[in-house]
């Protein structure tokens, strides 16, 4: 079976066919998948229908498991979380704002993998915004200014006890575990260099950035709002439409993503793993 990579017409995203992720992959195929992942940033594998053993095995071909600090794993697993919404659920949609997964950690995950378990017949698209393309499109002077900034990240808005998914979030089917740990902060350069491709990328989101070093808090957040409008312009966005049995993998270092709704009255379940960033040094 020959692997085929078909890019989307968006700045990021590709579909890969001709590979069976339920089987052991040889080094050549793993290298080809990794190259496609780095090049296209978001890759989708139709018609895979992976069980949890296969999902874990595939994840480990790309790196060690990352941590999910505020998700409980599914029963019987340590490294798989369920992104779940029941048909009758009325809580605010999970992950509806742009973000890079767990950017508030000292070493955020390199990637995230999602395997479809139950896909609604309508809605539920996932949006991705290419942050390499967003940075490339800026004028040189603006790039230089952004390179000089250091952002302050925190999970407090979502996962603190008082946050969106905190103690007052009732009726949610996902196993989210809020904690005081979410109040911690972590700094990252606003512009980072991808450790494998060498590309510069914007590493900032409204979900997790709570300030900028050396700038007044209100001024900093207004700046982040304005930057977000640029980061997520239509010309940088790929809209991923799910299919039953599909698996997708994205590069957390070079794209933002967000969930969308539109499937009220239908159940939706995805199983998720994260890929740890390699240790420095």
LINCOR-V359144 format. One record per backbone hydrogen bond with DSSP energy under -0.5 kcal/mol. NH is the residue of the N-H (numbers start at 0). CO is the residue of the C=O. Records with the same first field share a line. If there is no record, write none. Layout:
# LINCOR-V359144
NH: CO / CO
This chain:
# LINCOR-V359144
3: 16
5: 3 / 14
6: 4
7: 12
12: 39
13: 41
14: 5
15: 43
16: 3
20: 18
22: 19
29: 25
30: 26
31: 27
32: 28
33: 29
34: 30
35: 31
36: 32
37: 33
38: 34
39: 35
40: 36
41: 39
42: 248
43: 13
44: 246
45: 43
46: 243
47: 244
48: 244
54: 50
55: 51
56: 52
57: 53
58: 54
59: 55
60: 56 / 57
61: 58
62: 58
65: 273
68: 66
70: 67
71: 174
73: 79
76: 73
80: 271
82: 80 / 269
83: 81
84: 267
88: 85
95: 92
98: 256
102: 99
104: 101
107: 104
109: 274
110: 274
111: 249
112: 272
113: 247
114: 270
115: 245
116: 268
117: 268
123: 260
125: 239
126: 257
127: 237
128: 255
129: 127 / 235
130: 128 / 253
131: 253
133: 129
134: 130
135: 131
136: 132
137: 134
142: 138
143: 139
144: 140
145: 141
146: 142
147: 143 / 144
148: 145
150: 187
151: 210
152: 150 / 185
153: 207
154: 181 / 183
155: 181
157: 154
158: 154
159: 155
162: 159
163: 156
164: 157
165: 162
166: 160
168: 165
169: 167
175: 173
176: 69
177: 175
178: 158
181: 178
182: 179
183: 180
185: 152
187: 150
189: 148
191: 189 / 200
193: 191 / 198
197: 193
200: 191
201: 130
202: 189
203: 201
206: 97
208: 204
209: 151 / 207
210: 151
212: 149
214: 211
219: 215
220: 216
221: 217
222: 218
223: 219
224: 220
225: 221
226: 222
227: 223
228: 224
229: 225
230: 226
231: 227
232: 229
235: 232
236: 233
237: 127
239: 125 / 237
240: 238
241: 239
245: 242
246: 44
247: 113
248: 42
249: 111
250: 40
251: 109 / 249
252: 109
253: 250
254: 250
255: 128
256: 98
257: 126
258: 94
259: 124
264: 86
265: 262
267: 84
268: 117
269: 82
270: 114
271: 80
272: 112
274: 110
275: 63 / 273
